[in-house]
Amino acid sequence: MSLLIRNAHIVNPDRNFDADIVIDNGKILSIENYGSLSVNYADIIDAEGMLVIPGGVDPHVHLALPTPAGPSADDFITGSQAALAGGVTHLIDFVTPNRGQNLCEALRLRQQEAKDCSVGLNFHMGISNWLPDMEKQMEICVKEYGIKSFKTYLAYRQSIGIDYEALEKIMRIAAKLKIIVLVHSEEGDMIDQLRSDYLKKGMTHPKYHALSRPPESESNAVKKVIELVAKTNCTTYFVHISTAESANYIAQAKKSGLPIYAETCPHYLLLDDEVYEGTSMETIPFVFSPPARPAHHKKYLWDHLQQGTFDTVATDHCPFNMQQKMVGKENFTLIPNGAGGLEFRIPLLYHFGVLQSKISLQQWIKYTSTNAASIFGLKSKGSISIGNEADMVIFNPTKVSNFSSQTNYQNCDINIYEGITVTGSIKKTIKEGIIAFEF
């Protein structure tokens, strides 16, 4: 099937330019000057006045995540629909083995669970505890199943979290295998102690979720992990960085030449800890980890984004409905952690980043597509180039829209961006040369 996109203003990670684009059999066949193509095509899209950008790659989502309050609200069907609505054509989700479970067994079960996903999909393999044959299991995952990254948690020590000793062992193996270790960097022991202290004092409101995970619980962990990177030379990717101190440590480590990548998320760039002031019903939607931080952190995160400290902006998409969240209305430790963001990331970064001169158009593309594709080995993605997969977005830079749980495509009755108005929205999402979503 062939498709011609005429009058495209292409925004790539290295430049902007005007061209017509020919797509055939799911690939970009040619990119030519305006009006130079005279061949007949099955379909033609006139992109006059639009931006044509690479399909988004979100390297951090949690679809159908099991929790005591039930699975996260989006499964792989509804989650991939929300992704397409947000201009995202490729996701990287997680395999989270039970403690003691064989990694490859957990991967096979997760792949079956995700069989109906309608966008590109890869997995980070989680490691929930140290096993005697961990090196062999990791090697099989890499060599036989194509796993390119392993995820570790320093928080959640009672369930899936590990300690620094186990992390160092994993990082040494990963360095041998030449693959990436992702780290959720929060001091699990500190958090557990604070949570326990607050509950003993009867402090159960959702705001104590944030207070039990203070900024230093993240930055202290980031500093320790950087020390392990220096010892092991393991390529390490810090997920969902939320504090200025953490970003400063990462910037310094990068300057010293350590093999480090880092992401932040839109909710840390746009929200602050005022969201925890109010009733349980008002504040409970904002229980995610790490929590929203005091307002001054936002400026520093934007500064680091502009300076290139961060490599990606991911969503950590993990929505829960209000009924699920309210399980913890009398005890903040029971609230399932997470919020949705798949369909909002690209417009949010355009409006609050590009239009407010905090990032450039090229950075917008790098942070939402190109860099994640490069870091995690997604070849033929991340730019509109001849031979690449025809994953792209027709983006209307002037359309004004309002975010609401009443209209979002995520399968959730909560929207942490409720009422936010942005300029710039997705018009069409093209996946492998086929229009997969359009407004």
PyMOL commands that set and color helices and strands:
alter all, ss='L'
color gray80, all
select helices_A, chain A and resi 76-85+103-113+134-145+164-177+188-200+207-211+215-232+244-255+266-270+273-276+280-286+296-307+322-328+332-334+345-354+361-375
alter helices_A, ss='H'
color red, helices_A
select strands_A, chain A and resi 2-11+16-24+27-32+43-46+51-54+56-58+88-95+120-126+149-153+180-184+236-238+260-264+312-313+392-402+421-431+434-438
alter strands_A, ss='S'
color yellow, strands_A
deselect
rebuild
show_as cartoon
